[in-house]
Amino acid sequence: MTGIAIRVDGLTKVYGSVRAVDDVTFSAEPGRITGFLGPNGAGKSTTLRMLLGLVRPDAGTARFNGRAYRDLPNATATVGAVVDLAAAHPATTARGHLRTYAALGGHPATRVAEVITTTGIDGFADRRVGGYSTGMKQRLALATALLGEPRVLVLDEPSNGLDPAGIVWLRNFLRDFAAAGRTVLISSHLLTEVQHSVDDVVLINNGRIAWAGPLTEVTAAGGTLEETFLSITQEGALR
Ligand SMILES: Nc1ncnc2c1ncn2[C@@H]1O[C@H](COP(=O)(O)OP(=O)(O)OP(=O)(O)O)[C@@H](O)[C@H]1O
């Protein structure tokens, strides 16, 4: 299986007087988990939305093995993404939602039961989504992203709302996913939590890349990710 690298180059987005994303350049490699990390409002979601073609950049490019998301022949079979938990209609069930998205993406209906099992949502797959907790919605969103057996996962704050067991489960799941030569890009504002989950780190602050490199470079220097971030940005505290 060929690996897919993500390359973001000079990506920029300006909202009025706010440079939400300012000349952002980084890569995420196959076989590795890349953490896209920074405080609230740093520009993580806007960057991921540009990568997925949901927001139009003012400058720069974001590509999967050289192709923009919109130019991928069968996008949902290549890239699985979770950037919005509100995608499922509250009156539908997880199973109904997954059946619809399997049909829309041209994926076999048999994938529905498979992703329900993979993401551990069997216990509530036939309940209405409107009653789900944030953690349950996270799992459903991940299940939806996995329908096309993608080779890349792009997840915005995937551990939001997950309980400790869910966080450990997600960590192991992503580890196995990457170990098969696939690419994982996850954003988070919780630096301490992802310290155990990522191979490579891209730190973003005020729309600009503050540091990027393997996690081992951070830990070799003896510090934690949070300490490194604070020493780079010289800020008092993470918001
Ligand atoms: N549609 C928009 N209109 C105006 N400003 C926006 C818009 N989207 C994002 N911004 C601004 O761009 C900046 C970056 O926001 P973004 O959501 O990308 O940050 P983030 O790192 O994902 O934060 P969080 O961790 O809180 O999700 C913020 O100042 C935000 O207010």
The ligand as an SDF file (V2000), in Angstrom:
LIG
                    3D

 31 33  0  0  0  0  0  0  0  0999 V2000
  -15.2740   32.1480    9.9860 N   0  0  0  0  0  0  0  0  0  0  0  0
  -14.5060   32.9430   10.7220 C   0  0  0  0  0  0  0  0  0  0  0  0
  -14.7120   34.2830   10.7500 N   0  0  0  0  0  0  0  0  0  0  0  0
  -13.9370   35.1020   11.4620 C   0  0  0  0  0  0  0  0  0  0  0  0
  -12.9040   34.6880   12.2420 N   0  0  0  0  0  0  0  0  0  0  0  0
  -12.6550   33.3720   12.2700 C   0  0  0  0  0  0  0  0  0  0  0  0
  -13.4320   32.4420   11.5220 C   0  0  0  0  0  0  0  0  0  0  0  0
  -12.9300   31.1910   11.7410 N   0  0  0  0  0  0  0  0  0  0  0  0
  -11.8960   31.3380   12.6010 C   0  0  0  0  0  0  0  0  0  0  0  0
  -11.7230   32.6420   12.9230 N   0  0  0  0  0  0  0  0  0  0  0  0
  -10.6860   33.1850   13.8020 C   0  0  0  0  0  0  0  0  0  0  0  0
   -9.4580   32.6470   13.3840 O   0  0  0  0  0  0  0  0  0  0  0  0
   -8.6280   32.3390   14.5230 C   0  0  0  0  0  0  0  0  0  0  0  0
   -8.2460   30.8770   14.4790 C   0  0  0  0  0  0  0  0  0  0  0  0
   -9.4060   30.0780   14.7570 O   0  0  0  0  0  0  0  0  0  0  0  0
   -9.3820   28.4910   14.7100 P   0  0  0  0  0  0  0  0  0  0  0  0
  -10.7740   28.0150   14.9630 O   0  0  0  0  0  0  0  0  0  0  0  0
   -8.7310   28.0320   13.4610 O   0  0  0  0  0  0  0  0  0  0  0  0
   -8.4470   28.1510   15.9510 O   0  0  0  0  0  0  0  0  0  0  0  0
   -8.1920   26.7460   16.6730 P   0  0  0  0  0  0  0  0  0  0  0  0
   -6.7250   26.6450   16.8620 O   0  0  0  0  0  0  0  0  0  0  0  0
   -8.8680   25.6530   15.9440 O   0  0  0  0  0  0  0  0  0  0  0  0
   -8.8660   26.9690   18.0870 O   0  0  0  0  0  0  0  0  0  0  0  0
   -9.6380   25.9070   19.0890 P   0  0  0  0  0  0  0  0  0  0  0  0
   -8.5830   25.1080   19.7820 O   0  0  0  0  0  0  0  0  0  0  0  0
  -10.3180   26.8550   20.0330 O   0  0  0  0  0  0  0  0  0  0  0  0
  -10.5870   25.1200   18.2560 O   0  0  0  0  0  0  0  0  0  0  0  0
   -9.4150   32.7660   15.7500 C   0  0  0  0  0  0  0  0  0  0  0  0
   -9.0110   34.0790   16.0930 O   0  0  0  0  0  0  0  0  0  0  0  0
  -10.8450   32.7630   15.2570 C   0  0  0  0  0  0  0  0  0  0  0  0
  -11.6220   33.6840   15.9860 O   0  0  0  0  0  0  0  0  0  0  0  0
  1  2  1  0
  2  3  1  0
  2  7  2  0
  3  4  2  0
  4  5  1  0
  5  6  2  0
  6  7  1  0
  6 10  1  0
  7  8  1  0
  8  9  2  0
  9 10  1  0
 10 11  1  0
 11 12  1  0
 11 30  1  0
 12 13  1  0
 13 14  1  0
 13 28  1  0
 14 15  1  0
 15 16  1  0
 16 17  2  0
 16 18  1  0
 16 19  1  0
 19 20  1  0
 20 21  2  0
 20 22  1  0
 20 23  1  0
 23 24  1  0
 24 25  2  0
 24 26  1  0
 24 27  1  0
 28 29  1  0
 28 30  1  0
 30 31  1  0
M  END
$$$$
